[in-house]
Amino acid sequence: MTVCYNHMNNFTLHEKLKNDTFEVMDLDLCRVLLMNDSHFPWLILVPMRPSVTEVHGLSKEDRAALIEETAAASRAVSSVFSPDKINIGALGNMVPQLHVHVVGRTREDRAWPGPVWGSGQGTPYTRDELEKTLSALRLALRKEMA
C-alpha cells in the first residue's frame, strides 16, 4: 500500500471530528486523525467515502483496505507508544460518519480496564507534545504503509 493524497472531491469530515482532532495524514482509504486528549494515544480512521455510516456500506475492496489501514494504525500506535493493549471500535452513536477508533491503553491509564469514553475530562495536547506526537505517528504510519 502507498500513502495517497488525492481523494474523492465530495468527502467532508464531520464537524465533531474536525473539532475534536488533529489531522495526521491521509492513507489510500482513510483520513487518520489524532484525538485531542493527551491521556491516550488515540487515532481515528475515517474512510473518505461520502455518506457511508456503516462498515457494510463500504465496497468489498474498501472493507479490506479499512482492516489493513486499521492494522497499520494499530502497529504505529504500538511502536510509538508501547501500550499494554490496543482497543479498536466503531461505535458511531454520536457521529454517524463511519470512523474507527484505535486507542492505545495502559494498565495505568485513567480508564483502565473500562472504556475510554466518559472516563473523565480530556487533557488537550500542548503545542510541543502535539508536534512531537504528530511527527512520530506520521513516520510510523509511512513505515507501516510502505
Buried (B, 14 or more C-beta within 10 A) or exposed (E): EEBEEEBEEEBEBBEEBEEBBBEBBBBBBBBBBBBBBBBBBBBBBBBBBEEBEEBEEBEEEBBEBBEBBBBBBBBBBBBBBEBEEBBBEBEBEEBEBBBBBBBBBBEEBBBEEEEBEEBEEBEEBEEEEBEEBBEBBBEBBBEBBE
